[in-house]
Amino acid sequence: MIDPDQKQQMEQLEAKIAAAKKAQEPGPRQDEHYSQAQLAWRMVIELVAGLGIGFGMGYGLDFLFGTLPIFMVIFTMLGLAAGVKTMLRSANEIQEKKLAEEADKKDEGA
């Protein structure tokens, strides 16, 4: 038979174990947010992709028509413009998300 003192010690021990397990549990999962480095890499990749696609199309047209590298230069510049436009669109998207988050925080705080 278990005496009442041992029973009380067991209950205290079980309470400590439960508290320790609860402290080790992971918190609720939050939405994943992109770090600034990931956003910067995204923008760089968009710019390089625009340049690469423009260069490839221009080189292909030059090869196909047997011309001087005029199409390569033109399409590389067009690719640069497209890449910059895409970067600016991404930057505006990120800025709008941050402004929306700040507005939500202000609404919750008010």
N, C-alpha and C positions, 0 to 999 in steps of 0.2 A: 504494500500500500504506500501511496505517496502522501507524505505529510503536507499540510497546508503551506508551510514555508517553502518547500521545494516546488510546489505548484505555482506559487507566486513568483519565484525566481524563473521558472520556465516561461511564464506569461511575459515577464519583463524581457527575457532573452528573445522570445518570439517577436515582441514589439520592436526591439532594437534591430533584429534581422529585417523585419518588414520596412522599417525606416531606412535602413541601409540600402535595401533593394530599390526603394522608391527614389532615393537620391541618385542611384546609378542609372535609372531609366532615362532614355533619351527624351528630350523635350519634344513638343509637337513640331512636326516638320513644317518649315516655312517655305514660301515660294522661293525658288532659286533665282538669285539675282546675278547678273553678269558683273564681273569685276571690270574696272576701267581698262585693264590690260586686254581683256577679251574683246571689249568694244573697239579698242584701238586696232587690234589685229584684224578684226572684221573690216574696219574701214580701209586698212592697208591692202587687204586681200581684194576688196572691191576695186580699188584703184589699179592694182597690178593686173587683175583679171581684165579690166577694160582696156588697159594698154596691150596686154597679150593678145586679146581677141582682135583688136584693131590692127596690130602688127601682123598677125597671122592672115587676116583677110586681105590686107594690102599686099603682103608678100605673095599670097596666092594669086591675086589678080595680076600683079606684075609678072609672075612666072607664066601665067596663062596667056597674057597678051604680049609677052616679050618686051615690055616697056622698061624704061629707066625706073628707078625706085620712087616714082612719083606717087603711085597708089599706096605704097608702103608708108610714105611720109604723111599723106593725107589721112589714111585710115588710122595711123598711129595717133595723130592729133585728135581725130574724132573719138578714138578709144579713150584718150586722156580726158576729153571733155565728158564722155559718158561716165567714166570712173569718178570724176570729181562730182558730177551731178548725183550719182548714186551715194557717194560719201556724204554729201550735204543732206540728202533725203534721210539717210541713217541717223545723222546727227540731229536733225529735226525730230525724228521719231523718238530718239532717246530723250531729248529735251522735253517733249510733250509728256512722256511717261513720268519723268521726274516732277514736272509741274503738277501733273494729276495726283501723284503720290503726296506731294506737299499740300495740295488742296484738301485731300482726304484726311491728312493728319490735322490740319487746321479745323476741319469740320468736326472731327472726333474730339478735339481738345476744347471746342467751344460749347 
